[in-house]
């Protein structure tokens, strides 16, 4: 089994346009908003400027998500962790926080994946670890699929791996099952 899910150009263009729009509004606040408008405008311009740079870097990097019989290769977002072998995976589940569904891939040793990342990406992944229990999270937001399709693909691939490797160590992460 090998499934390649490309990034969605349409979704990425919308995200880029949204960042540019928020930067423009932020600049207008700086120019015409008075003292509080300057503070909000500067914060908005910096925040969405960072988002814009991250989206452009991600778009130029190419990729998306590849799921195969031995694991997944994630290059779908700014916090993507790269290759995750199924042997490292304990569970594939979903979480919906604030109305945004994500697929959570719980791994045996989260620190291995955090160590691969730069400081900014590691901070975001560490926040994911605290919120959902894993630094490996995937959203369909920038991919050419919907959430249900993404979840189904990952669950089926992981289940197939487990059937082919029944001697895989127990679903134990830090003493929790």
C-alpha positions as CSV (number, residue, x, y, z in Angstrom):
1,X,0.0,0.0,0.0
2,X,1.3,3.4,-0.9
3,X,-0.8,6.6,-0.8
4,X,0.5,10.0,-1.8
5,X,-1.6,13.0,-0.7
6,X,-0.4,16.2,-2.4
7,X,-0.7,19.6,-1.0
8,X,-3.7,21.5,-2.1
9,X,-2.7,24.5,-4.3
10,X,-6.1,26.2,-3.8
11,X,-6.0,25.9,0.0
12,X,-2.4,27.2,0.0
13,X,-3.2,30.2,-2.2
14,X,-6.1,31.1,0.1
15,X,-3.9,30.9,3.1
16,X,-1.3,33.1,1.5
17,X,-3.9,35.6,0.4
18,X,-5.3,35.6,3.9
19,X,-1.9,36.4,5.4
20,X,-1.4,39.2,2.9
21,X,-4.8,40.6,3.7
22,X,-4.2,40.5,7.5
23,X,-0.8,42.2,7.0
24,X,-2.5,44.9,4.9
25,X,-5.1,45.5,7.6
26,X,-2.4,45.6,10.2
27,X,-0.4,48.2,8.3
28,X,-3.6,50.3,8.0
29,X,-4.1,50.1,11.7
30,X,-0.5,51.2,12.3
31,X,-1.0,54.2,9.9
32,X,-4.5,55.3,10.9
33,X,-5.5,53.6,14.2
34,X,-4.1,55.7,17.0
35,X,-2.0,54.4,19.8
36,X,-3.8,51.2,20.4
37,X,-4.1,50.7,16.7
38,X,-0.3,50.9,16.4
39,X,0.2,48.1,19.0
40,X,-2.5,45.8,17.5
41,X,-1.2,46.6,14.0
42,X,2.4,45.8,14.8
43,X,1.5,42.6,16.5
44,X,-0.8,41.6,13.6
45,X,1.8,42.5,10.9
46,X,4.6,40.5,12.7
47,X,2.3,37.5,13.4
48,X,0.9,37.2,9.9
49,X,4.3,38.1,8.4
50,X,5.7,35.0,10.2
51,X,2.8,32.9,9.0
52,X,3.4,34.2,5.4
53,X,7.1,33.2,5.5
54,X,6.2,29.8,6.9
55,X,3.6,29.2,4.3
56,X,5.9,30.3,1.5
57,X,8.8,28.1,2.8
58,X,6.4,25.1,3.1
59,X,5.1,25.7,-0.4
60,X,8.6,25.9,-1.9
61,X,9.6,22.7,-0.1
62,X,7.1,20.6,-1.9
63,X,5.8,17.3,-0.7
64,X,2.7,16.5,1.3
65,X,2.0,13.2,2.9
66,X,3.1,9.7,1.8
67,X,1.7,6.7,3.6
68,X,3.1,3.3,2.9
69,X,3.4,-0.1,4.5
70,X,6.3,0.9,6.7
71,X,5.2,4.3,8.0
72,X,4.3,7.8,6.9
73,X,6.4,10.6,5.5
74,X,4.9,13.9,6.6
75,X,5.8,17.2,4.9
76,X,2.3,18.6,5.0
77,X,2.7,21.5,7.5
78,X,5.1,23.8,9.2
79,X,5.3,21.3,12.1
80,X,5.7,18.2,10.0
81,X,8.0,15.7,11.5
82,X,9.2,13.8,8.4
83,X,9.4,10.0,8.4
84,X,7.5,8.1,11.1
85,X,7.9,4.3,11.0
86,X,4.7,2.4,12.0
87,X,7.0,0.5,14.5
88,X,7.2,3.8,16.5
89,X,3.4,4.4,16.4
90,X,1.2,3.4,19.3
91,X,-2.1,4.8,18.1
92,X,-3.8,6.8,15.4
93,X,-6.8,8.8,16.6
94,X,-8.6,12.1,16.1
95,X,-9.1,15.2,18.2
96,X,-11.3,18.2,17.6
97,X,-10.3,21.2,19.5
98,X,-11.9,24.6,18.8
99,X,-13.8,23.1,15.8
100,X,-10.6,22.0,13.9
101,X,-10.2,18.3,13.6
102,X,-6.7,16.8,13.6
103,X,-5.3,13.3,13.3
104,X,-3.0,12.5,16.2
105,X,-0.3,9.9,15.6
106,X,0.8,8.9,19.1
107,X,4.5,7.8,19.1
108,X,6.5,5.8,21.6
109,X,9.3,8.4,22.0
110,X,8.1,11.9,21.3
111,X,11.5,13.4,22.1
112,X,13.0,11.6,19.0
113,X,10.7,13.6,16.8
114,X,11.1,16.9,18.7
115,X,14.9,16.6,18.4
116,X,14.6,16.6,14.6
117,X,13.1,20.1,14.5
118,X,14.4,23.6,14.7
119,X,13.5,25.8,17.6
120,X,10.3,27.4,16.3
121,X,8.9,24.1,14.9
122,X,9.9,22.3,18.1
123,X,8.0,24.8,20.2
124,X,4.9,24.3,18.2
125,X,5.3,20.5,18.3
126,X,5.9,20.6,22.0
127,X,2.6,22.5,22.4
128,X,0.9,19.8,20.4
129,X,2.4,17.2,22.7
130,X,1.0,19.0,25.7
131,X,-2.4,19.5,24.1
132,X,-3.1,16.2,22.4
133,X,-0.3,13.9,23.7
134,X,1.9,13.7,20.6
135,X,4.1,16.0,18.5
136,X,2.9,14.2,15.4
137,X,-0.4,15.8,14.3
138,X,-1.8,16.0,10.8
139,X,-4.6,18.2,9.5
140,X,-6.2,18.1,6.1
141,X,-6.1,21.9,5.9
142,X,-3.3,22.1,3.3
143,X,-3.8,18.7,1.7
144,X,-5.9,17.4,-1.2
145,X,-8.2,15.4,1.0
146,X,-10.7,15.9,3.7
147,X,-10.4,15.0,7.4
148,X,-12.3,11.8,7.1
149,X,-10.2,10.6,4.2
150,X,-7.0,11.5,6.0
151,X,-8.0,9.7,9.1
152,X,-9.2,6.6,7.2
153,X,-6.0,6.4,5.2
154,X,-3.8,6.5,8.3
155,X,-6.0,4.2,10.4
156,X,-6.1,1.6,7.6
157,X,-2.3,1.7,7.0
158,X,-1.6,1.4,10.7
159,X,-4.0,-1.5,11.1
160,X,-2.5,-3.3,8.1
161,X,1.0,-2.8,9.7
162,X,-0.2,-4.3,13.0
163,X,-1.7,-7.3,11.2
164,X,1.6,-7.9,9.4
165,X,3.7,-7.4,12.6
166,X,1.8,-9.1,15.5
167,X,5.0,-9.2,17.6
168,X,5.1,-5.4,17.7
169,X,5.7,-4.3,21.3
170,X,2.5,-3.4,23.3
171,X,0.7,-0.1,22.8
172,X,2.5,1.4,25.7
173,X,3.7,5.0,26.0
174,X,5.2,6.2,29.2
175,X,3.4,3.5,31.1
176,X,0.0,4.4,29.7
177,X,-2.1,2.1,27.5
